[in-house]
Amino acid sequence: MTTILTEGGVPELLDGLERYFEFYNQQRPHSALGGRTPAQAHTETPEV
């Protein structure tokens, strides 16, 4: 059986995922959202 996790184990994996999702949702602009982040798109009032 192959082990994917290394020295840090599950806690290090979870920390890395948390940092990635923070970046993805709070900082990285998305072209499908008109250059906004998902957080901005979620909190903005839709245009009518």
N, C-alpha and C positions, 0 to 999 in steps of 0.2 A: 504494500500500500504506500502511495506517495503522500508525503505531508507537505502541504502548501505553506502553512504558517511557519515562521522562523522564530528567532529568539524572543521577540516581544509577545508573541501569541495573540490571543483574542483581544486583550485590552488595547494593544497597539493597533490592531486592525480596526477596532471600533473607533479609536481616536482619529485614525487616518480617514475613515469614512465620514466622520462628523465634520472634519475640516474640509473635505472635498465638497460635501453637500452645502456647507456654509458658503464656500466660494461659488459653487454652481448657482445657487439660488439668490445670493446677496450681491455678488460682484460681477459675474460674467454676463455681458449683454448677449441676448439671443436674437438672431435675425428674424425668427418667426414672431417675435414680440415687438417688432419695430425698434430694435436696439435697446429695449428695456430689459431689466433683470426680471426673473419670475416674481421676486418680492415686490418690485414696482408695479408690475402688471396686476398683481393680486390686490394691492392696496389702492390703486387709482380708480377713480370713478369712470365707468365706461362712457365713451363718447356717443352722443345720440344723433 
